[in-house]
Amino acid sequence: MPIEEVDLIVIGSGQGGVPLAAEYGKAGKRVVLFERDRLGGSCVNYGCTPSKAFLASAHAAGRARLATGLGVHCEVHVDQRAVLERVRSVRAEWNAGIAPRLEGSGVEIVHASASFTGERTVRGSEREVRAPIVVIDSGTSPAVPPIRGLAGLPYLTNLTFFDQVTLPERLLVVGGGYVGLELGQGAQRLGSAVTIVHSADRLLEREEPDASATLRTSLERDGVALRLSARASAVEYDGHAFRLTLAAGETLEAEGLLIATGRVPNTPDLDLARTGVTTRTGGFVVVDDFLETTCPGVYAIGDVAGQPAFTHVSWEDYRRMSSTLAGKPRRRDDRVLSYSTFTEPQVGRTGLTLAQAQASGIDAKAVTLPLERVARATEWDLELGFFRLVVDNGTGKILGATFVGYEAGELVQIVGFGMELGATWRQLDDFVAIHPTFAEGLPSLARLLETA
Ligand SMILES: Cc1cc2nc3c(=O)[nH]c(=O)nc-3n(C[C@H](O)[C@H](O)[C@H](O)COP(=O)(O)OP(=O)(O)OC[C@H]3O[C@@H](n4cnc5c(N)ncnc54)[C@H](O)[C@@H]3O)c2cc1C
């Protein structure tokens, strides 16, 4: 099999790989993209798209039940089959656009698992190709914890969750990170009786403690049962129900078991040693400030490079890489990272927490506005949550924010945008927001610094 010479090789059709391949293809370059599973990667097929379509139904049901406080009493009937069929149809719609986009740009798609055979040389199926630039965008897979008896059982992960026809009557979720919380709360709101088992003493332990506490209140209000500081040690399945034993001795039983305990990088199959690409603990690819690996010409983007695992990170990596390859180098850290957990209430984050700022030696302070002090929150009976702003004491520059509340992920980005522009809290204070919106809380929040 002769080695074919091409201009660009992309391994994985993730969030950064697809636009990069399409851009190069459109520019008349010869591009080969290897994909071993569905086109579009985790986000479109197993992550953001199906989970947010699922949550659209779940939160509609949850809000209808909570409308009692507004004097509206609803009897909620959930058609789980219709919910899950819709999820799959939204996923199919997004997935269907990818092949035409790539092929329309002249990209050759090879549906095969790719591995390196030498420096910048990759083989997949019957094809072996070499290029001056190779981009690894191979993403991650669900981590499976060492629970005795788990191997071989029909447990769910995010790869299979959305293929269910209906939801289990009872669902055990192992993992209280954002995937476990979103799918756990979603399933509860759609009719399962959910128990979330989490090893840390609070949910979303990387976020502010009061964000975790607020979320806990909301989940418990929905009826979700929580087991914190709990470790699953063994599991059995009798063909109908799982029996999960916790290290402390308790046994939980449910028809469904979802494992959501983190992600592992898709690097073992790549044969990286053949191309001189180094990995670090856990198998993530080591990259420099410009996303280049330890092998010149080989780049890694998105989750596999051990960065915050978000679609917008992978997509922004594409923009940085595209610029760097065009001769205008752009560092990978020239961005303000924002993200959200799409539970209700949402937990939206941008930049640093106070503890993170102080740990990095910055003289920082924070102010917090409870949502009861935002008119819209009171009017709409959505007072559960708060806005917190972290600023540099000396310069007044905004360093970060945590917002917990209705559509907090949308709102916190206003602060993120301000940070991109180098804004100070006084500029946020000067911002004239529409009354009565949640965003009206932003200048009110900043104003707290006048007396803090
Ligand atoms: C349930 C869930 C919900 C999520 N929700 C959100 C959200 O709301 N917002 C958000 O920003 N992020 C979310 N994420 C995270 C987001 O999905 C990922 O961060 C994003 O998909 C990462 O993109 P990527 O480009 O790194 O790779 P991926 O999208 O993971 O794509 C990698 C691709 O590479 C392929 N591949 C791997 N190895 C090989 C090989 N050897 N040969 C050929 N192909 C290979 C894989 O099959 C895959 O298609 C969610 C994740 C999960 C699991």
The ligand as an SDF file (V2000), in Angstrom:
LIG
                    3D

 53 58  0  0  0  0  0  0  0  0999 V2000
  -23.4100   14.1980   28.1340 C   0  0  0  0  0  0  0  0  0  0  0  0
  -22.4840   15.3070   27.7170 C   0  0  0  0  0  0  0  0  0  0  0  0
  -22.9920   16.5890   27.5910 C   0  0  0  0  0  0  0  0  0  0  0  0
  -22.1580   17.6140   27.1890 C   0  0  0  0  0  0  0  0  0  0  0  0
  -22.6760   18.8780   27.1170 N   0  0  0  0  0  0  0  0  0  0  0  0
  -21.8830   19.8940   26.7510 C   0  0  0  0  0  0  0  0  0  0  0  0
  -22.3970   21.2070   26.6600 C   0  0  0  0  0  0  0  0  0  0  0  0
  -23.5590   21.4490   26.9200 O   0  0  0  0  0  0  0  0  0  0  0  0
  -21.5680   22.2060   26.2680 N   0  0  0  0  0  0  0  0  0  0  0  0
  -20.2550   21.9630   25.9710 C   0  0  0  0  0  0  0  0  0  0  0  0
  -19.5370   22.9040   25.6070 O   0  0  0  0  0  0  0  0  0  0  0  0
  -19.7370   20.7260   26.0390 N   0  0  0  0  0  0  0  0  0  0  0  0
  -20.5150   19.6870   26.4260 C   0  0  0  0  0  0  0  0  0  0  0  0
  -19.9960   18.4290   26.4820 N   0  0  0  0  0  0  0  0  0  0  0  0
  -18.5800   18.2340   26.1500 C   0  0  0  0  0  0  0  0  0  0  0  0
  -18.3690   18.2020   24.6350 C   0  0  0  0  0  0  0  0  0  0  0  0
  -19.1900   17.2020   24.0750 O   0  0  0  0  0  0  0  0  0  0  0  0
  -16.9090   17.9200   24.3300 C   0  0  0  0  0  0  0  0  0  0  0  0
  -16.1040   18.8170   25.0360 O   0  0  0  0  0  0  0  0  0  0  0  0
  -16.6370   18.0930   22.8270 C   0  0  0  0  0  0  0  0  0  0  0  0
  -17.4250   17.2210   22.0690 O   0  0  0  0  0  0  0  0  0  0  0  0
  -15.1610   17.8220   22.5720 C   0  0  0  0  0  0  0  0  0  0  0  0
  -14.9190   17.9320   21.2240 O   0  0  0  0  0  0  0  0  0  0  0  0
  -13.5880   17.3810   20.6140 P   0  0  0  0  0  0  0  0  0  0  0  0
  -13.3940   18.1430   19.3530 O   0  0  0  0  0  0  0  0  0  0  0  0
  -12.4960   17.4080   21.5950 O   0  0  0  0  0  0  0  0  0  0  0  0
  -13.8250   15.8280   20.2970 O   0  0  0  0  0  0  0  0  0  0  0  0
  -15.1150   14.9120   20.1440 P   0  0  0  0  0  0  0  0  0  0  0  0
  -16.3330   15.7080   19.8710 O   0  0  0  0  0  0  0  0  0  0  0  0
  -15.1290   13.9980   21.2850 O   0  0  0  0  0  0  0  0  0  0  0  0
  -14.7950   14.0910   18.8180 O   0  0  0  0  0  0  0  0  0  0  0  0
  -13.7500   13.1780   18.7430 C   0  0  0  0  0  0  0  0  0  0  0  0
  -14.0040   12.2450   17.5720 C   0  0  0  0  0  0  0  0  0  0  0  0
  -12.8020   11.5080   17.3060 O   0  0  0  0  0  0  0  0  0  0  0  0
  -13.1610   10.1810   16.9260 C   0  0  0  0  0  0  0  0  0  0  0  0
  -12.0020    9.3100   17.1430 N   0  0  0  0  0  0  0  0  0  0  0  0
  -11.3950    9.0260   18.3170 C   0  0  0  0  0  0  0  0  0  0  0  0
  -10.3130    8.2420   18.1160 N   0  0  0  0  0  0  0  0  0  0  0  0
  -10.2500    8.0310   16.7740 C   0  0  0  0  0  0  0  0  0  0  0  0
   -9.3610    7.2980   15.9500 C   0  0  0  0  0  0  0  0  0  0  0  0
   -8.3120    6.6310   16.4420 N   0  0  0  0  0  0  0  0  0  0  0  0
   -9.5810    7.2830   14.6140 N   0  0  0  0  0  0  0  0  0  0  0  0
  -10.6520    7.9520   14.0810 C   0  0  0  0  0  0  0  0  0  0  0  0
  -11.5340    8.6570   14.8200 N   0  0  0  0  0  0  0  0  0  0  0  0
  -11.3180    8.7030   16.1570 C   0  0  0  0  0  0  0  0  0  0  0  0
  -14.3410    9.8660   17.8380 C   0  0  0  0  0  0  0  0  0  0  0  0
  -15.1120    8.8060   17.2940 O   0  0  0  0  0  0  0  0  0  0  0  0
  -15.0790   11.1990   17.8520 C   0  0  0  0  0  0  0  0  0  0  0  0
  -16.0480   11.2490   16.8320 O   0  0  0  0  0  0  0  0  0  0  0  0
  -20.7990   17.3620   26.8750 C   0  0  0  0  0  0  0  0  0  0  0  0
  -20.2910   16.0670   26.9770 C   0  0  0  0  0  0  0  0  0  0  0  0
  -21.1140   15.0500   27.4010 C   0  0  0  0  0  0  0  0  0  0  0  0
  -20.5450   13.6640   27.5070 C   0  0  0  0  0  0  0  0  0  0  0  0
  1  2  1  0
  2  3  1  0
  2 52  2  0
  3  4  2  0
  4  5  1  0
  4 50  1  0
  5  6  2  0
  6  7  1  0
  6 13  1  0
  7  8  2  0
  7  9  1  0
  9 10  1  0
 10 11  2  0
 10 12  1  0
 12 13  2  0
 13 14  1  0
 14 15  1  0
 14 50  1  0
 15 16  1  0
 16 17  1  0
 16 18  1  0
 18 19  1  0
 18 20  1  0
 20 21  1  0
 20 22  1  0
 22 23  1  0
 23 24  1  0
 24 25  2  0
 24 26  1  0
 24 27  1  0
 27 28  1  0
 28 29  2  0
 28 30  1  0
 28 31  1  0
 31 32  1  0
 32 33  1  0
 33 34  1  0
 33 48  1  0
 34 35  1  0
 35 36  1  0
 35 46  1  0
 36 37  1  0
 36 45  1  0
 37 38  2  0
 38 39  1  0
 39 40  1  0
 39 45  2  0
 40 41  1  0
 40 42  2  0
 42 43  1  0
 43 44  2  0
 44 45  1  0
 46 47  1  0
 46 48  1  0
 48 49  1  0
 50 51  2  0
 51 52  1  0
 52 53  1  0
M  END
$$$$
